[in-house]
Amino acid sequence: MGMWFAKLHETFIETGYYHLILEGFRNTIIISLGACLIGIVIGTVIAVIRYFAEENRVLVPLAHLCEAYVTVIRGI
């Protein structure tokens, strides 16, 4: 087991590759937060359109488009 830790230390710490792992982790967090934000915005817009389409006949075609989008995304 000690040899495994020595090899791990040599590979990541001594060579400085741990910086690459930290950079990848940072990029993953940024992409995840961005995707969550975009999803919240799109979901809110779709929900508002579908809600107000019940009262406003002008929004009905847009509500059908939103319903199709939701169906496709659920299918994916």
Buried (B, 14 or more C-beta within 10 A) or exposed (E): EEEEEEEEEEEBEEEEEEEEEEEEEEEEEEEEEEEEEEEEEEEEEBEEBBEEBEEEEEBEEBBEEBBEEBEEEEEE
